[in-house]
Amino acid sequence: MGPLSRDDFTVHWADHDLGEVVVSAKEIADRVNELGRRIASDYAGRPPLLVCVLKGAVNFMADLMRAIELPVEIDFMAVSSYGAATKTSGVVRIVKDLDVDLLNRDVLIVEDVVDSGLTLNYLRQYLGARNPRTLEVCALLLKEGEQRVEQSLKYVGFSIPADFVVGYGLDVNEKYRNLDAIYTFIGEV
């Protein structure tokens, strides 16, 4: 399949802010199903606790948990490192913490995008201090060449260029999360 153009999709209300399609809705659905099958196989007999990093990973988490044929549990964390900017500030702030105990649990962090890796590194240390049995990461997107912290990611949906992207949960000022594909963002912040 060749690169998809904006002409392949209709998103009239956001047209002026969207560039090219980076990952189509079909590509997302297919890859999420693949990840779900792999996670179900890897965690057979020990269903993981899925920790969704809000708000960007909520669409991914909802689809991913339905693709995992195990009785998974879920919880949510909200962290902030962007504010209203399109680049991470490098300062991580916990906005909402988990409600469940992680002691001896198999924990899978579900993240929308890994760019600098600073937020994810912080989360791993923060959650690892709670003594889970295992702590792994499932990231929808990995931005190529952006990592400032080396990451070992067990599950990655797509590697993409370092462009700022929106859609499928990813936003700018809380807009564009409801798009079913992922687009480059060319609008003003």
Secondary structure as UniProt FT lines:
FT   HELIX           6..8
FT   HELIX           12..17
FT   STRAND          18..23
FT   HELIX           25..42
FT   TURN            43..45
FT   STRAND          49..54
FT   TURN            55..57
FT   HELIX           58..67
FT   STRAND          73..80
FT   TURN            83..84
FT   STRAND          93..96
FT   TURN            103..104
FT   STRAND          106..114
FT   HELIX           118..128
FT   TURN            129..130
FT   STRAND          134..143
FT   TURN            144..145
FT   STRAND          155..160
FT   STRAND          165..167
FT   TURN            168..169
FT   TURN            173..174
FT   TURN            177..178
FT   STRAND          182..185
//
